[in-house]
């Protein structure tokens, strides 16, 4: 039974008396589950690299984890992923308006799952960088299609909640990446090629294609849009040019800026929070092995270089011996950060129903700026107490990640059905161009991760201003 059927539960009972989860048909739940699973694996494919890059890239380069080439190539890989997501999101968003949501979702899932699996066979750093681009094309496209489909299938009273829940399921993708990485790394006997297993798991979401192919149909709004296109050429679907018309240009600009701020700060700042206790864990390993961290005074030239080399080798030996403890600490950070972020994502829809979309975005960005500066200027540099850090990490995750659910809630509300996939895909994924530029700059200037995190966190301040330009869509029907 479709959501628009006169006999559906939400039409038999007054809309105002139903809670957001009541009167939802079995098919609507199916759409949410399938779209969310696609997004979960979507995030897994992206985060499995983040979770394993400190093992994978040193192995491909043949150097230690602390070697400067590791940070540089990791930044190149992250930038490549962001560029691929931008191209794929825009391309597949347009395609979903033209050939349909479910058909395009099948293509995007196959794209990211197959290329993630191929990544497991990488033999050189540039292989990883190139394949990250292809994986990201499917990742960016899947979100654009799924977010549009969830918005179109759900009733108005449920739309913001369902869209928030859809986007919040991303945390399960991150936690899956954490769990897989924890299983395949750590310990003195860790397989140096164990990181490849995580990428091989990436083929699993290809199974979703079967469910989509035989269990899902195109939303009625999209079907009506295609019928109007046949009768009126001015109602063409999937036109990127129309995003910049007088009717849509402001919405496009606002969406692009919000996504750019969110994605730059995610890859530049939010992710660094996942390593908040990493330096402490390494320092504990050095202390346990009685590594002398002080280089004797008066050394010059070759003697100084040899002393630095000996210190580096001593640190590496200690870290290898305590690799299990270091990995567990890193996984704990990622889990705490991700759980807090997940709560922030789920609650965005509820908060925006009370405060409005614009004010909710502004509040999230304002608090994110404050907690990011506390984290990067005090908590990490000053080695804040372990217990305090464990409490603060979920708060950090809540505000630095939570506004991302707003993209799934807000972007589909800005565009008519015939442009919804194109508009949401462009806004969310064109923001990756700015993120890629930031990562390339960080790599070129050889910024360390703490520098990148601090410098880019100031973009949260811009996120307080951009919503002032935005259109308020709370309580409005989805544009047809």
N, C-alpha and C positions, 0 to 999 in steps of 0.2 A: 504494500500500500504506500503510495507516495505521500510526502509531507503536505501536498496541496489537496489531497482528497477530502471531500466534504464530510466523509465518515471517519476521518482520522481523529484520535482522541483529543488533540488540541483544539479541534473545531467543534467538538461536542461540549466541551467545558470552557467557560469564559477564560480567555487568555490570562487575565490579571490574577486568577485564582490558582494558576499552576506554578509550581516551582520550576527552576530552570531544567531540572532533570526529569520532570514528569511529562507524560504524554509523548515521549520520544519513541518513534517506531523502531522495530527490529532492524529495518534496513538502515535507518539513520545511525543507529549504534554501530552497525557493520561498517559504514563509511568512516566513522570516527576511529574505530579500531584499526582498520586497514591503513587509513591515512597516517595514523599515529605509529603503527609498526614500520611503515615505510620511512617515517621521520626518525624513529629510534635507530634503525639500521643506517639511515642517512648520517646521523651524528656519529654512530659507531665508526663508520668508514673514515670520517674526518678525525675523530679523537684517537683512533688507534695509532695514528702517527704521532700525535702529541704525547700519548702515554708511552710510546716506545722509541721516540726519536733519539733519546740519549743513549740508547743501546744500538739502534739501527744505523744511524749516521756514523758514529765512530767505527763500527764494524766495516761499513762500506768504504770509509776513508782509510782505514788501517791505522788510526791514531787513538789517543786516549780521549776520555769523555771531556776533559778540561781543555783540550786543544782548541785554539781560536778558530780553526777551520770548521769545527762542529757547529758552533753558533752561527757562523756565516752560511753554511749549507742548509742548516735548519731554517734560517730566515728565508733563503731562496725557495725552499720547499713550501713554506707557509705562504709566501707571496704567489707562487705558482698555483697553489690550491685556491687562493682568493681570486686570482684572475680566471681560472677555470670555472669557478662558481659563478662569476659575473657573466661570462659568455654563455654558459649552459643555462643559467637562470633566465636570462633574457630570451635566448633562443627557444627553450622549451616552454616558457611562459606564453610566448606568441603562438607556438605550435598548439598548446592546449586550447587556446581560443579558436583555432582554425579546425582542428581535427577531433577535439574532445578531451575531457579531463582524464578519463580512465585509460584511453589509448596512450596518451602521453605519459601517464604515470608508469605504465608498463615499460616504456622505452627508458625512462630515467632510472628506474630501479635496476634494470639490466645493465645500464651504463655503469653505475657506480659499483655494483656488486662484482661484475666481471673484471673491471680494471683494478679493483682492490685486490682481488685474487691474483692477478698478473703481477701486482706490486711485490708479492712474496718472492718472486724470482729475480728481483733487482740485483745487479752485480756491481753497480757504480752509483755514485751520488746523483749523477744527472739522470739516471733511470728513475730514481725516486722522484726527482723534481718533475720530470715529464709526465709520469703516471699520476702524480698528485693533481696535475691539471685536468687530466681526463676523468679521474674519479670525481673531482669537484664539479665538472659539467653536469653529471647526473645528480649530485647532491643539491646543487643550486636549483636545478629544474624540478626536482621532486617536491621541494618546499613550496614553490610557486603554485604548482598544480594542486597539491594536497590542501593548502590553505584556502585556495579559491573554492575547491569542492566542498570542504567542511562548511564554509560560510554559506554556500548556496543551498545546501541540503537542510541545514538546521533552521528551526523557527526563530523569529527575531528575539524572543525572550531568552533563548538558550545560546544565541550565536556567540556572544562575547565569552561566556563560560566555556563553551565547547572549543572555541578557537584557542583559548588560554590552555585548556587541558591538552589539546593537540600539540601545541608548541612545548608545553611543559614535559611531555613524554621524552623530550630530547635528553633529559637527565639520565634516563635508563640507558640510552646509547653511550653516554659518557661512563656510567657505572659499569656497563658491559666491557668497555675498553679498559677500565681500571682492573676489573676482575681478570680478564684475559691476560693482561700484562703482568699482574701479580702471580699468575699461575706459571708463566713462561720465563720469568726473570727472577733474579735475586739468588743469593747464596754463592758460595765459593765454587760450586760445581755447575753454575748456570751455563747453559748452552749459548755460546756467543751468537749463534744464528737462531736462537729461540724466538726472536722478534718476528720471524717470518710466519710463524703459526698464526699470530693475530691477524695478519693480512689474509691468510688462507680462509679463516673463518668468515671473511667478508663475502664469500659466495652464497652464504645461507639465504639472504633476503631475496635472491632470485626466485625462491619458492612462492613468494607473495604474488608473483605474476599470475599463477594459476588461479588464485582467489579473485584477483581483479578481473581476469579475463572472463570468468564464468559467473561471478557473483555480483558484479557492479555494473551500473548503467550510467549514462550521462545525466547530469542534473536537468530538471525541467527548465530552469532559467536559461541554461546554455542552449537547449533545444529550441526554445522560443527565439533566442537571439539569432540562431542559424536560419530560422524561418524568415525572420525580418530581413536578414541579409539577402535572401533570394528575391525579395520584393522591392528592396530599396538599397541601391549601391552605396548610399551614404552611411549605411549601417554595417559596413564591412567589419568583420571580426579580426582581431590580432594585428591592428595597425599601430606600429610603434610611433609613427609620425603624429598620430592623434593625441598621444600623451603630452605633446607640447603645444596643442591648440589652446586658445584662450580659455576654453571650458575646463581643461585638465591640467594646465601648466603649473598652477599653484600646488595642486595635490601631488603632482609628480615631484616637484622640487622639495616639498616638505617630506615626502616619503623617502626620497633619495638622501636627504640630509640626516634624517633620523637613523636610517639604516647605516649610513657611513659612520656616524658617531658610534653607534652600537657595535659595529663589526670591527672598527679600528681599536676601540677600547677592549673588546673581547679578546682579540688575538694579541694585542699589545700589553694589556694590563690585567684583565680578569684571569687569563691563563697563568700569569706569573704568580698569582695568589696560590695556585695549586702546589707551588714549590716553596711555600712560606717556611716550612720547617726543614727543607732540604739541607741548607747550610749548617743548621744545628746538628743534623744527623751525621754529616760528614765530619764536623768538628769533634763529635763524640768518638767517631772511629779513629781520628788522628790521636786523640788523647788516650784512647784505650791501647793503641800501639806505640805510645810514647814517641810520637814523631816530633822532632825538634823543629819548630816553625821559624826559628830565628836564624837568619843567614849571618855569618860572622862579619863584623865590620872590617873595612879596609880592603876588601877583595875587589879586583878590577879585571877587566878583559876576560880571558879564557877561564880564569879561576872563578870569577863571578858567575859565568855561564854554567860552569860545571856544578857549582853549588846550587844554582836554581834548578838544574836538571835533577840533581840528587834529591832535592826537596820534593819536586814534582813526582818523581818515581816513588818516594816514600809515601806520599799522600795516596797515590794510585794503589799501591800495595795494601795500605790500610783500608781504603774504600772497597777494594775487591774482597778483602777478608770479611768485611762487615756489610757486604752488598745486600744481604737479605734484610738487615735492619734498615738500611737506607731506603730500599725499595718499599718496605712496609710503611715507612714514614711518609714517603711521597704519595703512596696510595691513600693513606689516611687524609692527607691534605686535600687530595682531589675529591675524595668522598664527601668530606665536610663542606667544602666549597660548593660541590655540585648539589648536595641536598638543600643547602640554603638557597641556591639559585633556583632549584625546582619549586620550592615554596613561593619564591618571588614570582615565578612565571605563572603558576596556577592562580595566584591571587590578583594578578593584573586585571583580569576581566571583571572580577567582583569590585575591586577598588575603582576601576574606570566607570562602572555603572553608577557609582555614588558620586565620584568627583568629576566625571567627564574624562574623555580621552586626553585632552590637552593638558589639564592640570596633573593627571596621573603621570604622564611622561615627564613633566617638569619636576615633580616631586622625586621620582625615581632617580633622575639624573643629578639632582641637587644632593641627595643623600649619598649617591654613588661617589661623587667628587670628594665628599668629606671622608668616607670610609677608605677610599683608595689612598688619599694623602696620609691618613693615619697608618695604613698598612705599609706604605712604601717609604715614609719618612721616619716612622717610629718602630712599628711592630717588628719588621724584618731586620732593619739595621741594628736596633738595640737588643735583639734577641729577647723579645717579650716572653714572659713565662709561658711554659708549654700549655698549661691549663687555660690561660687567658687567650692564647692563640687559637686553641680548639673551640672556644666560645665565639671568638670574633670571626673566624673563617666563614661560618654559615651566614652571618650578618653581611659580611663582605660579598658573598655569593648572591644573596637575596637582591641587593641593590645594583650590583654591577652587571648582573645577568637578567634580572626580572623584567626589565623594559622590553626585552626581545619578544616576549609574548604579545606585546602591543603591536608588533608588525603583523602578526597573524590576525589580531582583532581588528586593527585599524585600516590596514592597506586594502583589504577587499571591500571595505565600506566606502572607499574613495572613488571607485571606478564602476562604470556600467558593466553589465555581464559580458558584452562583446569585447571589452578591453580589460576585464578583471585579471585574467592570467598574465596578459602582457604587462599591465600596470603593476601588479604585485611582484611579478618576476623582475621587472626593471628596477623598481624602487629598492627591493631587498638586495638584489644581486649587483646592481650598479654600484651600490655602496662598497662592494668588495674591491672595486678599482682603487678607491681611496685607501683601503686597508692594505692592498698589495703595494701601493706606492709607499706607505709607511714602513712596511717590512723591507722593501728594497732600500729605502733610505737608512734604516737601522743596520742592514747588512753592509751597505757601502761605507757607512761611517764607523763600522765595527762597534756599535753600541752593544754593551752587555745587556743581559735581560733585565737587570734592575733599572738601568738607565731608560730603556725602552718603556718599561712599565710606568715609571714616574712621569716621563715627558708626555706620553700619550694620554695619561689619566686626566690631564687638564682639558681634554676635549669634552669631558662630561659637563663642563661649564657652558659650552655651546648648546648642549642638549637642553639646558634650561630655557634658552632663548628661542630656539626653533619652534617649539609648540605655540608660541605667540602668533606665528604666521599661519597656524593650522586651522582647518575647518573642524568644527565640533560635529561629531556624527552620533553621539549617544542618543538612543531611543529612536533613531531614524530607520526606515526600511532600507534593505539592501537595494541599491540602484539596479533597475532592471534594464 
